[in-house]
Amino acid sequence: MSATSTVRVERLDPASTGFDEAARAWHGVYEAACRYGRAGRANTWSFAHLRAGVTSDRPDLVRHAYVARADGEVVGGGMLSLPQLDNLTTASPDVWVPVEGRRRGIGRAVHAALVADAVAAGRSVLQAAVHEGPGEHGEDLGGPGFSAALGYEVALVELQSRLDLPVPAATLDALAAAAAPHHAAYTLRSRQGPVPDDLVASYVELDAIVDVEAPSGDLDIEPLHADVDVWRHKEREAAAQGRRNVSTAAVAPDGDVVALTELWANDHEPERLNQWSTIVRRDHRGHRLGLALKVANHRLAQERFPEARQVVTWNAESNAHMLAVNVDLGFRVVERTRSVQLRLG
């Protein structure tokens, strides 16, 4: 790309004959941009994962893929995520430019295209995540400065933590024993795969409030639309993306799921598990259910995914309780991520 090159941004059409070729180039700039300076910290997704995301017919979320071209080459890319059943004023833009193409207007061109489509979809708030530096060799990761220059403000700071596997059985036994006297009234149910039919309704209702129950800083967010059919659709999409999970739920005497936690494996990086969606319903807190669930779920994960060598999780910097639970399990903080927000107009 020369100093006089023109950058053109195009939204990819999954129905077009050249989609897969363009999408592979799109995924390539995504990986290059996200991995730069972040050895041991980058948490990227496979081509199959991202492709499934932008070709899905999920009723709750639409994602669009974008490529930036200059002189016939793909030099940048992005993705726009648009909730369809809740949070209808928000959109999540991702902008990816490999380091060799930065400070040439590519990122701004991609961002402008995402903003135009977000506005056309009736959105007035943009939310994104940027990783703090320095990089592994002192590199400027670029995201914080780029987002600030565009007018984004920091709404929440999250910590990425990692846990080496396997966790010794003696450690899990001790933690389980410490928690057990506090949750005798509850049944812990662990499983791999789809949520059982007898639990799914209350499980989905609880999962829908994860984002608003966890510390969210100044982010504009509302609970997700709780719908079992939508949930089953998301489970099918996960399978298409090459993702598999184990989950543990705490079931109260009345049969409702009142706490849950999930660990996800993916075919792209089988050595890595992602910790998602740990929540205890407010009226059932104080029984050490969070710790009990994580211990039980780690046992199952180590049994079902023996190739996994690390668990990755994110927590708000202000979420002292969950961070303490993670420390008990052996997690260590490796990176800070800023959730940034831009109000349009």
N, C-alpha and C positions, 0 to 999 in steps of 0.2 A: 504494500500500500504506500503510495507516494503522498507528498504533501498536498498535491492537487487532486487526489482521488475523491470521487463523490461516494458518499455512504448512502446506500438505499436499504431501508428496513421493510421486510415483507412478513406478513402473517402467513404461516404455513397452513395449507388446506389438506387435512388428512385424506380427502377423497381424490386428490390429484395424483397423477401417475408418478411424479417424481418425489412424492412425499418421503418415502423411506430414505432415499439418498440424502435429501436435504436434512431430514431429522437426524441422521447419523452425524452430519457435520455440526448440527445444532448441539447434539450431545457432546461432541468433541470440545467445542468452545466452553460448554458448561463445566466439563471436568477440568480443563486446563485452568479456567478462571478460579474454580473453587479449591483446587489443590495447591495453587501457588502459595508458597511460604507456610504451608500448614501440614507438614509431614507429621503423622500421628494424631492430627486433630481434624482433618477433613472428613466429612461424613457424606460422601456422594452416592448417587443412585445410578443404577445400570441403565443402559439404553432401553431395555425392555420395560423397566419401571416407568421411566419418563414417557416413553411412547404410549404405554397403556393409559397414563394419566391424561394425555392430551387427545386421546381417541375414545375415551370412555363416554358412555351415555348416562353417567350418574345423574340422578335428578337434583342432587343437592349442590353440585359444584361443576363449573365449567372451567377448563384450562385451555389457553391458547399458546402456541409456540411461535416464536419470531426469530428470524435470522437477519443479520446485517451483512450486506455484501459490499465489497469495494474491489474494482478491477476483476470481477468475476469470482472472487474468493469470499468464503464466509469468514468474517473477521470478528463477529460478536453475535450475541443472541440474547434471548430473554423469554420469560413466561409470565403470563397474566392469569391469576386465579380469581374467579368471580363466584362467590357464594350465591346460591339460587333460592334457598328457602329461609334464610336468616341472614343477619348482618348485611342487609341489602344496600347499605350506603358505603360499604368498604370493598376494596380490591387489594390484592397482594401482587406487586410487581417484583420480578427477579430480573436483574440485568447482569449479563456475563460478558466480560471482555478479557481475553488472555493478556498477560502483562505486556507483551511486545506491542499490543495495539492501544494501550492506554494513553490518555492525554492527547487524543487525536479527534475527539468529538464523537467517537463511536458509541460510548455509553450514553451520552446525552441524546443521541439520535434514537437509540433503542428505547430509552426512557420516555421520550416524547411520543413515540408510537404507542407505548403501553398506556400512557396517560390519556391519549386521544380515545382509545378504545374503552378505557375505564369510564371516562366522562360520557361517551356514547351509551354506555350501559347504565347510566344514572348514578354513578358512584362519586362520592365527594371526599372520601378519606382513603388514603393509601397507607398500607402497612408493610414493612419489610424488615428483614434481619440482616445485619452486617457484623462481620467478625472483627474484633479488635486485634491490633498487632502488638508488638512487632512479630514478623514472621520468624521462621526457624533460624534464619541467618540475619535477622535485623530488618527484613524487608517491610516496606510500607504496604499493608494489605489493600489499601485503597478505599475500602468500603465506607468507613466512617467519614473520611474527607469528602468523598463523592456525594454521599447522602446529605451531608451538611450543606454542601455547595448548592444542592437542589432545593434546599429549604426544609428538609426533614428535621424533626426534633426527636431526641431520645425520649422514649416513653417507658422503657423497662430495660433493665440489665439482667441478663441470664448468665449462669455459669454452666459451662460444659464440664461434666465430670466423667471419669472413666474408671472402670473396675476390672482388674485382671482376673481371669478365670483359669482354673476352677476355684471357687471359694472353698476352703477346707471344710469338710463335713463337720469337724468339731466346732468351727465358728458358727455354722448354721444351726447346729444342735443347741449351742449355748444361747444364741439369740432367740430361737424358738421357745426354749424353756423359760427364758425371762419374760416373754410375752404371753405365754399360755394361760397363766392364772387370770389374766385381765380380760380374755375374750371367750370364756367358757360357754357363754350363751349363744355363740355364733358358730355356724358350720362353714368351714373353709372348703371351697370346691375348686380344684385345679383341673385344667383341661388343655388339650391342644386342638386348634381348629375352631370352627364356628361355635358361637355361644349356644348352649342347649336351649331348646324351645321353652322349657319351663322357667328359664331365667331371663330370656331375652328382653321382655318388655321392661322390667325394672332395671336391667343392665343398661339398656339404651337410654333410659331416662337419666340414669346417674352419669353416664359418659357424656351426655349432652351439656352438663354443667361444669365439666372439668376446667375449661378455660376461664370461667367467671369465678369459680371457687378458689383457684390458685391465685396468688398475687399477680395482678395484671398492670400495675403502675397506672399510667395515663392512657393506656390503649382503649380505644372505643370498641368494645366487644359486647356481645349479648349471647345468651345460651344458644346452642345449636338446636335445630328442629329435631325433636325426638320421634323417630318413625322406624318401626321394625323393618318394613320393606326396603327403606333406604339403607338401613344397616346391612341387610343381606346383600344388597347391591355392592356395598363397600367391601364386604368379605369376598365376593366374587372378583372384584377388581384387584384386591390384594393377591389373590391366587394367580391372576394373570400377570401380575408384576413380579412374580417369583418370591413373594413374601409369605412367611409362615409364622404363627405366633403360639405362645403359651400364655395362659391367663389364669389368675386366681381371683375368686370372688368370695366375699364374706356375705353369708346369707343369714338374715335375722330370723327369729322364731316365726314371724308371720310370712316367711317365704320370699321377702324382698331382698334384692341385692343392695347392700348398703355400703359396700366398699369394693374396689377392684384395682387390679394392676395388670399390666401387659408387658411382655417382652417379645420383640419381633426379630426374626432371622430373615436374611435375604440371600438369594442364590448368587448375587453379584459379589458379596463379601461374606462368605459363610463364617469367617472367623469373628465377625462383629455382630453383636445383638444390640438392638435399640430399646431402651426403656421408655414406654409411653404410658400415659393415662393412669397415674396413680391418684386415687381419690377416696376419701372416707366421708360419707354423708355427715353433715354438721351435727345432727341429733344422735349420732353414734360414735362421736369422737371421744377420746379418753380411755379407750380399751386396747390400745397398742395394736390396733388392726393394721395400720400401715406397715409396721415392721413385720408383723406376722404374715401378711400377704406377700411381702417381698421375699421373705425367707422361703416360704413354700414355693413361690414361683421360680426362684433361683434353683431350688432343688430340681424341679421339673425341667427347667431349661437345660441344666447340666446333664440331665439324663437324655433328653430328646435331641439336643444339639451339642454333642460331645466335641465337635470340631471348633466350637466358639472359644475364643481366647480373650474376649473383652466385651464389656457392656458399656454403652454410651448413654448418658442421660443429660437432660437440661433442667435446671431449676432457677426460679427467680432468685437473685442475690439476696432478696429480703425474706425468702422462705426458709427461715432458720430451722423450723421443725423438720422439714423433709431433708434439708441438707444434713442435719444431725443423724437422721436415719441412714442416709447414704454413707456417712462417715463410719457408722457402726458396721456397715457391710464391707467397708474397705475402699470406697470410692475416693479418688483424688481429683481436684480441680485442675483442668488443663487449658481452659480458654474462657474468655468473656465474649458474650455476644450482645449487641445492642438491638433491641426491637425499636425501630424508628417509625415515625408517623408524619404524614403530610396531609394537611387539610387543603383541599383545592378551592379556589375561588376566594 
